[in-house]
């Protein structure tokens, strides 16, 4: 029995060389790496508990053990980066460096059994839980991700996310154009600039912040629109 989340033969052909070899075992493994990845992708797509994996997939404890190891040794991050680079090359873009990054955040509720220490209350969204911060390129693929309590401001979450990935900007060649970081009007570029320059003084030679245009009430009324209106650039 197959699932829509299972790797196809072509997908596995691409991913298999990117996985690091595990330490030698005293006996042959019962499950193949492809089966283990199918278990990870099933949980990712369906959002179920690890213990609720179907019985025809490897045991959830085995799948989760390999998931943790591949996270720790960088295998999953390396696979994502290399596949991302290949897709960017296909559309004639530099695989590693981008001229535009869009950043936003979303406050979401925790599960009922999440610890109190892991959650906070976002007054703006009236949400008790976590906030996920995401930086994507123009293709919509993630460059950076970061998770905080929902009580953390958008500015602070962005500062933490870029700080964790500051080596990306330090290693960016000086001759390349600045990376424009497109933000909505909930962010404050002056505050962000001051905080990031304290961490990496040359950061603003590599990036520039830009607030995306926000349609006015009159502009929305003229087009017969109301409430939230998506901005084309974002």
C-alpha positions, -999 to +999 in steps of 0.1 A: +000+000+000+014+034-010+007+069+003+007+102-016+035+113+007+058+084-005+089+092-025+087+083-062+115+064-078+128+096-094+127+116-061+145+088-043+172+087-070+179+124-063+178+123-025+196+090-018+232+104-025+225+133-002+220+112+029+250+106+051+259+070+059+250+060+094+274+042+117+279+005+109+256-018+128+263-053+140+233-065+119+218-054+086+191-028+090+155-040+089+142-009+072+156+010+042+163+047+043+136+052+017+111+035+040+122+057+069+119+089+048+084+078+037+075+076+074+089+111+081+071+125+051+038+108+061+040+125+095+049+158+080+021+158+054-006+145+077+004+163+109-003+132+130+015+121+162+045+099+156+028+070+174-001+072+149+020+062+118+003+034+098+014-001+107+028-008+072+054+019+077+084+014+100+078+016+137+074+052+148+102+050+173+126+039+146+114+066+122+117+093+149+152+081+159+164+085+124+147+118+120+165+131+151+198+118+138+194+133+104+185+166+119+216+166+142+241+156+115+227+182+091+214+157+065+179+171+062+191+207+061+217+198+034+191+180+013+168+211+015+196+235+006+208+214-024+173+208-038+165+245-033+197+255-052+188+231-081+153+246-084+168+282-085+193+272-112+164+258-133+148+293-134+182+310-141+189+323-106+220+320-084+216+288-063+227+303-030+224+341-033+191+359-038+183+396-043+149+394-026+138+378+006+102+382+020+098+378+057+066+374+078+053+357+109+023+338+120+010+331+155-006+297+160-021+278+189-001+250+207-015+216+211-033+210+244-004+190+259+023+216+251+042+229+281+035+263+295+071+273+290+068+268+252+039+292+246+030+329+250+001+351+243+000+373+212-023+403+220-024+414+183-037+380+171-054+370+204-035+337+202-019+317+230+008+295+215+039+299+193+049+322+165+067+310+134+089+334+115+097+326+079+120+341+052+113+330+016+128+338-018+108+350-048+099+314-056+083+309-022+110+285-009+123+289+026+157+305+032+154+308+070+129+297+097+126+304+134+101+295+161+094+316+192+066+320+218+037+340+203+044+368+228+077+376+210+073+406+187+078+404+149+108+426+151+125+405+178+117+373+160+132+386+128+163+398+147+168+363+162+162+345+129+188+366+110+212+364+139+211+326+138+219+328+101+243+358+102+270+336+085+250+336+053+253+374+051+289+375+063+299+351+035+279+369+008+304+384-018+307+422-016+303+426-054+268+412-054+238+435-052+222+441-018+195+416-008+162+435-004+143+422+026+106+429+020+085+434+051+049+444+060+041+475+080+042+456+113+080+457+112+103+487+121+134+489+098+152+515+120+150+492+151+160+462+130+190+480+115+203+491+149+200+456+165+216+438+136+245+463+132+253+456+169+258+419+159+274+424+125+284+461+118+286+456+080+252+440+077+236+470+059+262+467+031+247+433+023+210+440+029+183+467+027+149+467+043+118+477+023+082+480+035+057+467+010+030+490-002-002+488+018-034+497-001-054+525+015-091+523+024-099+547-006-079+525-030-097+494-018-131+511-021-123+522-056-117+486-066-147+473-047-125+456-021-127+454+016-109+438+046-076+420+039-063+425+004-032+405-007-003+427-019+010+415-053+046+419-044+042+396-014 
